[in-house]
Amino acid sequence: MSSADKVGLIGRLDTQALLGEEVLVLQITGEWAQVAVRDQPSPLDVRGYPVWIPVRQLTASPPPRSDTSVVVTAPTAWLRSGATSLEVSFGTWLPLLGRQGGADVVGVPGGSRMSIDAQSVGTAPVAGSGSAIVAGARTFLGLPYLWGGTSGFGYDCTGLVYLIFKAHGITVPRDSDPQSRAGVAVSRADLQPGDLIFFSAHGTAYHVAIYSGAGMVIDSPSPGYPVEEVALALMPNVADLSAQRRFLTR
């Protein structure tokens, strides 16, 4: 996508769903379907985050069954089958059907099989420690901001938090204000790596960042800027700091 394409998403894109994520179809109107993304908790709908997506992105045919799955651990990775290729995001789960040389053979929605570099995937979530959360977020330093993004192709502030925590086996709400009301409250003096820091206006949290230690945070700030690690005290909206929440068991 060009920079203009990305700016054009502001106010239009709500979230992203990764390849293979299950959604509940609520209604279909022409070429568009309203769905609830089950894995993205939201007070907007108890069934999952409600959004509209193109019908062509849906399939009723699940991937081939397997007792073992792998998850993409690289920022993005390529699925290949003959002349067909598909780039998929960090955090994408795929059923493992076998191995061939240095590649894993995996199933994809629609029932077909493709291969993926075995070094780009893992077999289980990394333990949800503060250091693991911070290390995972640092993987994306320099990645340009994407409004509504929840993938290795681009994140907004809450999308970065949501997918990094999900990749470590921890479910958090999709949006910043519900995130700010979940977990356990901690004081600013007690912040530890992996805690979340929220910024509010008029009683609503509009931004979130991940505390990385030593007064620093990892943040996907706004359109035109990349994921960055900066001093909390130097953030332009530090006056709006309103809450600190912990989702990790210490």
DOVEXTOR-897973 format. One record per atom (N, C-alpha, C, O): x, y, z. Coordinates in steps of 0.05 Angstrom, whole numbers, padded with zeros to 5 digits, always signed. Last residue first. Example, Ala and Ser with C-alpha at 12.3 -4.5 7.8 and 13.67 -1.06 7.14 Angstrom:
# DOVEXTOR-897973
+00257-00045+00142/+00273-00021+00143/+00258+00001+00157/+00268+00023+00161/+00264-00114+00156/+00246-00090+00156/+00264-00066+00156/+00285-00066+00169/
END
This chain:
# DOVEXTOR-897973
+00058-00243+00755/+00086-00239+00764/+00094-00260+00784/+00117-00261+00793/+00020-00249+00700/+00023-00259+00727/+00052-00258+00735/+00069-00271+00723/-00001-00192+00662/+00017-00215+00666/+00017-00223+00695/+00014-00206+00713/-00027-00146+00656/-00041-00170+00647/-00025-00195+00652/-00034-00217+00647/-00036-00084+00686/-00019-00108+00684/-00036-00132+00677/-00057-00137+00689/-00038-00014+00671/-00051-00040+00676/-00032-00063+00671/-00014-00061+00655/-00045+00053+00687/-00026+00032+00682/-00040+00005+00689/-00051+00003+00710/-00072+00116+00664/-00074+00090+00678/-00051+00072+00670/-00039+00075+00648/-00061+00166+00642/-00084+00163+00659/-00085+00137+00675/-00097+00136+00696/-00029+00219+00610/-00025+00193+00623/-00046+00189+00644/-00049+00205+00662/-00029+00268+00586/-00055+00253+00586/-00052+00225+00599/-00071+00209+00598/+00022+00286+00587/+00003+00299+00605/-00023+00284+00607/-00038+00288+00626/+00045+00260+00544/+00050+00249+00571/+00031+00262+00592/+00025+00249+00612/+00044+00268+00490/+00018+00267+00504/+00021+00257+00532/+00002+00247+00544/+00096+00265+00471/+00082+00290+00469/+00056+00291+00485/+00046+00312+00492/+00144+00234+00514/+00122+00231+00496/+00105+00256+00495/+00101+00269+00516/+00183+00237+00552/+00186+00255+00529/+00163+00251+00509/+00163+00264+00488/+00174+00199+00590/+00173+00227+00599/+00174+00247+00575/+00166+00270+00578/+00183+00152+00563/+00156+00159+00570/+00154+00189+00576/+00135+00202+00568/+00227+00148+00508/+00225+00155+00537/+00196+00164+00543/+00186+00182+00529/+00213+00096+00460/+00219+00124+00468/+00216+00127+00498/+00205+00110+00512/+00214+00058+00405/+00218+00056+00433/+00228+00083+00443/+00250+00092+00434/+00162+00051+00353/+00187+00062+00364/+00189+00057+00394/+00169+00051+00408/+00133+00041+00291/+00135+00031+00318/+00162+00040+00329/+00183+00037+00316/+00134+00104+00254/+00137+00075+00258/+00134+00067+00287/+00133+00084+00305/+00087+00152+00227/+00108+00145+00245/+00110+00115+00248/+00090+00101+00245/+00043+00160+00195/+00068+00173+00187/+00091+00167+00205/+00114+00174+00198/-00006+00157+00247/+00001+00155+00218/+00026+00172+00212/+00029+00194+00221/+00025+00140+00312/+00005+00153+00295/+00013+00151+00265/+00036+00144+00260/+00055+00102+00347/+00042+00127+00355/+00020+00138+00338/-00001+00144+00348/+00066+00048+00379/+00059+00053+00351/+00042+00078+00350/+00018+00077+00354/+00117+00038+00426/+00093+00052+00419/+00090+00052+00388/+00110+00056+00374/+00147+00022+00486/+00145+00015+00458/+00118+00023+00448/+00098+00017+00461/+00181+00064+00534/+00158+00050+00524/+00161+00043+00495/+00176+00057+00480/+00223+00073+00592/+00219+00072+00564/+00193+00057+00557/+00184+00040+00572/+00241+00070+00645/+00227+00094+00636/+00221+00095+00607/+00214+00117+00597/+00261+00018+00650/+00279+00041+00652/+00267+00066+00641/+00281+00083+00629/+00213-00017+00607/+00233-00015+00629/+00250+00010+00627/+00252+00022+00606/+00172-00016+00572/+00194-00035+00566/+00216-00034+00587/+00236-00048+00584/+00102-00014+00567/+00126-00005+00583/+00148-00026+00579/+00144-00050+00582/+00068+00000+00509/+00078-00021+00525/+00103-00012+00541/+00122-00002+00528/+00010+00044+00504/+00038+00036+00497/+00047+00015+00516/+00035+00011+00537/-00049+00073+00477/-00036+00054+00495/-00008+00049+00485/-00002+00050+00461/-00105+00119+00475/-00078+00110+00465/-00066+00092+00486/-00072+00094+00510/-00152+00136+00496/-00150+00137+00467/-00123+00126+00456/-00120+00124+00432/-00198+00127+00546/-00170+00121+00538/-00169+00120+00508/-00184+00105+00495/-00239+00179+00569/-00237+00155+00552/-00208+00151+00543/-00195+00170+00534/-00244+00226+00597/-00252+00201+00610/-00250+00176+00594/-00259+00155+00602/-00223+00266+00565/-00252+00266+00571/-00262+00239+00581/-00284+00231+00575/-00171+00224+00547/-00182+00251+00545/-00212+00248+00549/-00225+00230+00538/-00112+00185+00564/-00141+00190+00563/-00147+00219+00558/-00131+00237+00565/-00068+00131+00557/-00071+00160+00556/-00100+00166+00550/-00112+00153+00533/-00034+00078+00591/-00057+00089+00576/-00058+00120+00579/-00050+00131+00599/+00009+00023+00588/+00006+00051+00597/-00015+00064+00579/-00014+00062+00555/+00021-00043+00612/+00010-00025+00592/+00004+00003+00604/-00004+00005+00627/+00080-00083+00625/+00055-00069+00633/+00046-00050+00611/+00062-00042+00594/+00128-00100+00604/+00104-00115+00596/+00078-00103+00606/+00057-00110+00597/+00167-00084+00660/+00166-00090+00632/+00142-00108+00625/+00137-00128+00638/+00129-00048+00710/+00148-00068+00703/+00146-00074+00673/+00124-00070+00662/+00113+00004+00756/+00113-00006+00729/+00136-00026+00725/+00158-00022+00734/+00107+00029+00804/+00110+00000+00805/+00111-00012+00777/+00109-00037+00774/+00097+00082+00796/+00123+00075+00809/+00128+00045+00809/+00151+00037+00812/+00046+00081+00775/+00068+00088+00757/+00095+00080+00769/+00114+00072+00755/+00011+00023+00800/+00020+00051+00801/+00042+00056+00782/+00056+00037+00773/-00039-00017+00767/-00013-00014+00780/-00006+00015+00781/-00015+00031+00764/-00097-00058+00759/-00085-00031+00761/-00058-00032+00776/-00056-00046+00796/-00102-00113+00716/-00100-00104+00744/-00086-00076+00744/-00065-00072+00731/-00148-00124+00662/-00124-00129+00676/-00125-00119+00704/-00147-00117+00716/-00188-00068+00637/-00183-00097+00642/-00156-00100+00656/-00142-00080+00662/-00191-00017+00622/-00208-00025+00643/-00206-00054+00650/-00220-00065+00668/-00159-00010+00578/-00152+00006+00602/-00169-00002+00626/-00163+00006+00649/-00185-00040+00539/-00159-00050+00550/-00153-00036+00577/-00144-00049+00596/-00228-00005+00528/-00233-00031+00542/-00207-00043+00553/-00208-00055+00575/-00195+00036+00503/-00210+00041+00528/-00218+00015+00542/-00215+00014+00566/-00168+00009+00459/-00153+00020+00482/-00170+00025+00506/-00162+00019+00528/-00192-00055+00434/-00189-00026+00433/-00178-00015+00460/-00179-00029+00480/-00192-00111+00443/-00181-00101+00419/-00175-00071+00420/-00155-00062+00409/-00172-00141+00507/-00191-00129+00489/-00177-00116+00465/-00153-00110+00466/-00127-00198+00507/-00135-00171+00517/-00156-00160+00498/-00157-00168+00475/-00102-00260+00523/-00123-00246+00509/-00129-00219+00522/-00135-00218+00546/-00041-00291+00516/-00056-00274+00534/-00077-00258+00517/-00069-00244+00498/-00002-00320+00487/-00023-00335+00501/-00040-00318+00520/-00053-00329+00538/+00031-00290+00457/+00042-00301+00482/+00020-00313+00500/+00024-00316+00524/-00001-00270+00418/+00021-00289+00410/+00034-00302+00434/+00048-00322+00431/-00031-00234+00447/-00044-00258+00437/-00023-00279+00430/-00026-00303+00435/+00007-00193+00454/-00003-00208+00478/-00016-00234+00469/-00012-00255+00481/+00013-00177+00401/+00036-00186+00416/+00027-00202+00441/+00039-00223+00446/-00040-00162+00388/-00028-00185+00375/-00004-00195+00390/+00001-00219+00391/-00052-00117+00424/-00069-00141+00421/-00055-00165+00410/-00056-00187+00422/-00010-00080+00415/-00014-00093+00441/-00030-00119+00438/-00022-00139+00449/-00019-00069+00361/+00007-00079+00369/+00004-00093+00396/+00014-00116+00399/-00071-00048+00364/-00066-00073+00349/-00040-00085+00356/-00038-00110+00358/-00065-00001+00392/-00079-00023+00405/-00075-00050+00390/-00074-00071+00403/-00037+00030+00354/-00027+00026+00381/-00039+00002+00394/-00025-00014+00407/-00036-00006+00291/-00042+00018+00307/-00033+00011+00335/-00023-00010+00341/+00013-00037+00248/-00003-00037+00273/-00012-00008+00279/+00001+00011+00272/+00030-00079+00193/+00026-00053+00204/+00007-00054+00228/-00012-00069+00228/+00040-00130+00180/+00040-00111+00157/+00037-00082+00167/+00042-00064+00152/+00031-00162+00223/+00059-00155+00217/+00062-00137+00193/+00084-00129+00186/-00030-00133+00251/-00014-00153+00237/+00014-00143+00232/+00021-00120+00236/-00072-00098+00258/-00067-00118+00278/-00050-00140+00266/-00055-00164+00271/-00091-00031+00243/-00074-00054+00238/-00070-00072+00262/-00065-00062+00284/-00119+00016+00246/-00134-00008+00248/-00118-00033+00245/-00129-00055+00246/-00069+00048+00209/-00094+00052+00223/-00110+00026+00223/-00115+00015+00201/-00003+00032+00218/-00026+00027+00200/-00052+00029+00217/-00056+00015+00236/+00064+00054+00219/+00038+00053+00231/+00017+00047+00210/+00019+00056+00187/+00121+00016+00197/+00103+00039+00194/+00076+00033+00207/+00065+00011+00205/+00170-00011+00239/+00147-00018+00222/+00128+00006+00220/+00119+00016+00241/+00207+00003+00278/+00211+00012+00250/+00189+00006+00231/+00188+00017+00209/+00200-00056+00314/+00211-00029+00314/+00217-00021+00285/+00230-00035+00270/+00184-00108+00319/+00170-00092+00299/+00179-00063+00300/+00167-00046+00287/+00211-00132+00360/+00214-00144+00333/+00203-00125+00312/+00212-00126+00289/+00193-00109+00406/+00217-00097+00393/+00222-00109+00365/+00235-00096+00349/+00152-00144+00420/+00145-00117+00409/+00169-00105+00395/+00165-00091+00375/+00182-00187+00438/+00164-00190+00415/+00157-00164+00403/+00157-00161+00378/+00207-00164+00482/+00224-00174+00460/+00207-00177+00435/+00216-00171+00413/+00162-00154+00514/+00179-00132+00505/+00196-00140+00481/+00198-00126+00461/+00144-00206+00524/+00126-00186+00511/+00143-00164+00499/+00139-00156+00476/+00188-00228+00550/+00180-00239+00524/+00162-00219+00509/+00164-00216+00485/+00190-00198+00597/+00213-00196+00578/+00205-00207+00551/+00215-00196+00531/+00142-00213+00620/+00146-00186+00612/+00168-00183+00592/+00166-00168+00573/+00117-00276+00592/+00132-00260+00612/+00135-00232+00602/+00132-00226+00578/+00085-00322+00569/+00077-00294+00571/+00091-00279+00594/+00077-00271+00613/+00124-00364+00526/+00113-00358+00553/+00108-00328+00556/+00124-00312+00547/+00102-00368+00459/+00123-00363+00478/+00111-00356+00504/+00090-00343+00505/+00057-00419+00434/+00062-00391+00442/+00086-00390+00461/+00090-00408+00478/+00086-00469+00390/+00071-00461+00414/+00076-00432+00421/+00097-00422+00414/+00117-00478+00345/+00096-00497+00351/+00079-00489+00375/+00059-00503+00381/+00134-00429+00294/+00139-00444+00319/+00115-00461+00325/+00095-00460+00311/+00164-00406+00232/+00142-00414+00249/+00152-00428+00274/+00175-00437+00276/+00206-00397+00199/+00188-00375+00203/+00165-00381+00222/+00149-00364+00227/+00234-00443+00190/+00247-00423+00208/+00229-00399+00214/+00235-00383+00231/+00206-00469+00151/+00203-00478+00178/+00215-00459+00198/+00208-00459+00222/+00169-00435+00102/+00196-00439+00113/+00194-00446+00143/+00182-00432+00159/+00113-00471+00079/+00124-00447+00092/+00151-00454+00103/+00155-00476+00114/+00065-00494+00030/+00090-00497+00046/+00099-00470+00057/+00093-00449+00045/-00003-00515+00030/+00018-00498+00020/+00042-00503+00038/+00040-00516+00059/-00066-00543+00010/-00041-00546+00025/-00020-00527+00012/-00019-00524-00012/-00137-00527+00018/-00113-00533+00003/-00089-00535+00022/-00090-00528+00045/-00185-00511+00043/-00178-00540+00042/-00152-00547+00028/-00146-00570+00025/-00202-00463+00057/-00209-00471+00030/-00201-00500+00025/-00210-00512+00006/-00145-00444+00095/-00174-00443+00090/-00181-00448+00061/-00167-00439+00043/-00090-00491+00093/-00101-00464+00092/-00131-00465+00088/-00141-00485+00077/-00040-00531+00124/-00066-00528+00111/-00075-00499+00112/-00068-00485+00131/+00030-00541+00107/+00008-00532+00125/-00018-00531+00109/-00018-00529+00084/+00094-00566+00113/+00070-00567+00096/+00046-00561+00114/+00042-00575+00134/+00154-00531+00123/+00131-00544+00135/+00108-00544+00115/+00103-00523+00102/+00219-00540+00095/+00193-00527+00096/+00173-00544+00111/+00175-00569+00111/+00267-00563+00083/+00267-00542+00103/+00241-00528+00105/+00240-00506+00116/+00237-00624+00068/+00261-00609+00067/+00262-00589+00089/+00257-00596+00113/+00176-00623+00091/+00189-00630+00066/+00214-00612+00063/+00212-00589+00057/+00126-00647+00136/+00151-00631+00131/+00164-00641+00106/+00163-00665+00100/+00056-00638+00152/+00080-00653+00147/+00103-00635+00143/+00101-00610+00145/+00015-00606+00170/+00007-00631+00157/+00032-00649+00151/+00029-00673+00145/-00008-00562+00218/+00016-00575+00207/+00009-00602+00196/+00000-00620+00211/-00052-00508+00210/-00049-00537+00217/-00024-00548+00203/-00021-00545+00179/-00032-00444+00233/-00037-00461+00210/-00034-00490+00219/-00015-00497+00233/-00040-00377+00255/-00039-00405+00262/-00047-00422+00238/-00066-00415+00224/-00004-00317+00255/-00023-00334+00239/-00019-00363+00247/+00003-00374+00245/+00034-00287+00280/+00011-00294+00295/-00010-00311+00280/-00030-00318+00292/+00055-00249+00223/+00061-00258+00250/+00034-00265+00265/+00015-00250+00262/+00017-00260+00162/+00027-00244+00184/+00037-00261+00208/+00029-00284+00211/+00035-00279+00095/+00018-00280+00118/+00032-00267+00142/+00057-00264+00142/+00031-00279+00025/+00045-00269+00048/+00026-00268+00072/+00005-00257+00070/+00029-00331-00021/+00012-00314-00004/+00028-00306+00020/+00039-00323+00035/+00033-00358-00087/+00045-00350-00062/+00027-00331-00047/+00012-00316-00059/+00035-00406-00139/+00019-00389-00121/+00034-00383-00096/+00046-00401-00084/+00063-00442-00169/+00066-00414-00176/+00050-00395-00158/+00051-00370-00161/+00068-00486-00116/+00073-00482-00144/+00078-00453-00150/+00095-00441-00138/+00054-00452-00061/+00045-00477-00074/+00047-00474-00104/+00031-00460-00116/+00072-00420+00000/+00076-00425-00029/+00065-00452-00037/+00065-00472-00022/+00072-00365+00044/+00061-00391+00038/+00064-00395+00008/+00059-00377-00008/+00120-00326+00077/+00107-00333+00052/+00097-00362+00052/+00112-00380+00058/+00112-00280+00132/+00124-00303+00119/+00108-00310+00095/+00085-00301+00092/+00129-00227+00179/+00112-00239+00158/+00127-00262+00146/+00151-00265+00149/+00159-00232+00228/+00139-00210+00223/+00120-00217+00201/+00096-00212+00204/+00156-00301+00250/+00170-00279+00236/+00149-00257+00232/+00125-00262+00233/+00121-00338+00269/+00136-00323+00289/+00153-00300+00277/+00162-00283+00291/+00061-00369+00258/+00082-00353+00245/+00095-00336+00267/+00081-00320+00280/+00051-00433+00288/+00044-00404+00287/+00067-00389+00275/+00091-00395+00280/+00023-00498+00275/+00046-00480+00278/+00036-00451+00276/+00015-00446+00265/-00009-00555+00304/-00009-00530+00290/+00017-00515+00294/+00032-00520+00313/-00033-00622+00303/-00011-00603+00309/-00014-00578+00292/-00020-00580+00269/-00072-00653+00284/-00070-00652+00313/-00049-00632+00322/-00047-00625+00346/-00111-00628+00230/-00086-00638+00240/-00086-00635+00271/-00099-00617+00281/-00152-00620+00171/-00149-00625+00199/-00121-00635+00206/-00109-00650+00191/-00148-00568+00122/-00147-00597+00129/-00141-00600+00159/-00126-00584+00170/-00188-00509+00138/-00163-00522+00129/-00165-00552+00135/-00181-00561+00151/-00259-00505+00120/-00236-00502+00138/-00211-00515+00126/-00213-00529+00106/-00302-00471+00080/-00285-00495+00080/-00261-00491+00098/-00244-00474+00092/-00327-00424+00076/-00339-00443+00095/-00323-00468+00096/-00330-00486+00112/-00293-00362+00073/-00297-00389+00062/-00310-00406+00084/-00303-00403+00108/-00284-00293+00055/-00295-00314+00072/-00295-00341+00057/-00297-00342+00033/-00270-00255+00020/-00249-00262+00040/-00259-00284+00059/-00245-00293+00076/-00314-00242-00010/-00293-00259-00023/-00271-00268-00003/-00256-00286-00009/-00342-00206+00021/-00351-00234+00021/-00329-00252+00010/-00326-00275+00018/-00303-00158+00056/-00312-00169+00031/-00319-00198+00033/-00305-00214+00045/-00330-00140+00121/-00308-00149+00104/-00319-00158+00077/-00343-00165+00075/-00345-00102+00178/-00353-00110+00151/-00328-00118+00135/-00308-00104+00136/-00347-00122+00248/-00336-00107+00225/-00349-00117+00199/-00361-00138+00199/-00344-00130+00317/-00362-00130+00294/-00350-00111+00272/-00345-00088+00276/-00309-00176+00356/-00307-00149+00344/-00324-00148+00319/-00319-00164+00300/-00355-00220+00391/-00330-00213+00378/-00331-00186+00365/-00353-00174+00364/-00401-00227+00420/-00393-00249+00402/-00366-00244+00389/-00354-00263+00377/-00413-00181+00446/-00402-00202+00462/-00392-00226+00445/-00377-00243+00455/-00396-00120+00419/-00411-00145+00413/-00398-00167+00429/-00374-00172+00426/-00369-00077+00441/-00388-00072+00419/-00406-00096+00413/-00428-00093+00403/-00331-00093+00476/-00358-00087+00487/-00378-00081+00466/-00402-00079+00472/-00292-00146+00451/-00300-00119+00448/-00327-00115+00462/-00345-00132+00459/-00239-00191+00433/-00259-00182+00452/-00266-00152+00449/-00248-00136+00446/-00226-00227+00381/-00221-00199+00388/-00243-00189+00406/-00263-00179+00397/-00240-00277+00363/-00216-00275+00380/-00210-00246+00389/-00190-00242+00403/-00284-00269+00328/-00288-00282+00354/-00264-00278+00374/-00269-00275+00398/-00309-00219+00296/-00284-00232+00298/-00281-00243+00326/-00277-00229+00345/-00369-00220+00264/-00358-00216+00290/-00332-00232+00291/-00333-00256+00288/-00388-00187+00202/-00379-00210+00218/-00370-00201+00245/-00365-00177+00250/-00423-00172+00145/-00417-00163+00172/-00411-00187+00189/-00426-00206+00189/-00399-00172+00079/-00410-00188+00101/-00403-00174+00127/-00380-00165+00131/-00412-00151+00011/-00400-00147+00038/-00415-00164+00059/-00439-00169+00057/-00437-00152-00037/-00410-00163-00036/-00396-00160-00009/-00372-00166-00006/-00500-00154-00009/-00485-00152-00034/-00458-00167-00032/-00457-00190-00025/-00495-00166+00055/-00508-00146+00038/-00491-00143+00013/-00469-00131+00014/-00504-00211+00107/-00491-00206+00081/-00508-00187+00065/-00532-00190+00062/-00491-00217+00177/-00508-00212+00155/-00492-00207+00130/-00468-00201+00132/-00456-00246+00211/-00480-00234+00222/-00501-00227+00200/-00525-00231+00204/-00412-00298+00218/-00426-00282+00198/-00452-00272+00209/-00469-00289+00216/-00358-00301+00259/-00387-00307+00258/-00400-00288+00238/-00399-00263+00242/-00294-00327+00243/-00312-00305+00246/-00341-00315+00246/-00346-00336+00234/-00229-00350+00256/-00257-00356+00254/-00273-00331+00259/-00268-00316+00278/-00171-00341+00216/-00186-00334+00240/-00216-00339+00236/-00227-00333+00215/-00146-00350+00167/-00154-00373+00183/-00169-00367+00208/-00179-00385+00222/-00107-00293+00168/-00115-00316+00153/-00122-00339+00171/-00107-00346+00189/-00133-00244+00215/-00112-00259+00202/-00123-00283+00187/-00145-00292+00192/-00167-00182+00210/-00167-00211+00218/-00146-00225+00202/-00143-00220+00178/-00163-00115+00235/-00156-00136+00215/-00161-00163+00227/-00159-00167+00252/-00207-00058+00243/-00189-00078+00252/-00181-00096+00229/-00191-00093+00207/-00230-00013+00216/-00233-00017+00245/-00213-00036+00257/-00202-00031+00278/-00222+00037+00169/-00214+00010+00177/-00216+00008+00207/-00205+00024+00222/-00238+00091+00170/-00253+00072+00153/-00247+00043+00161/-00264+00026+00159/-00206+00125+00198/-00234+00127+00202/-00251+00108+00186/-00275+00107+00189/-00157+00117+00149/-00164+00130+00175/-00194+00135+00176/-00206+00147+00159/-00145+00100+00099/-00158+00081+00117/-00167+00093+00143/-00184+00082+00157/-00115+00138+00073/-00143+00135+00066/-00159+00116+00083/-00183+00115+00082/-00065+00128+00091/-00079+00151+00102/-00109+00149+00097/-00125+00158+00113/-00054+00085+00057/-00055+00081+00086/-00070+00104+00100/-00086+00099+00118/-00053+00109+00007/-00072+00087+00012/-00076+00084+00043/-00099+00081+00052/-00010+00144+00013/-00037+00155+00010/-00059+00134+00015/-00079+00140+00027/+00032+00107+00016/+00026+00124+00039/-00002+00136+00038/-00016+00138+00058/+00009+00045-00015/+00023+00070-00015/+00016+00086+00011/-00002+00079+00025/+00017-00024+00000/+00000+00000+00000/+00017+00025+00000/+00038+00026+00013/
END
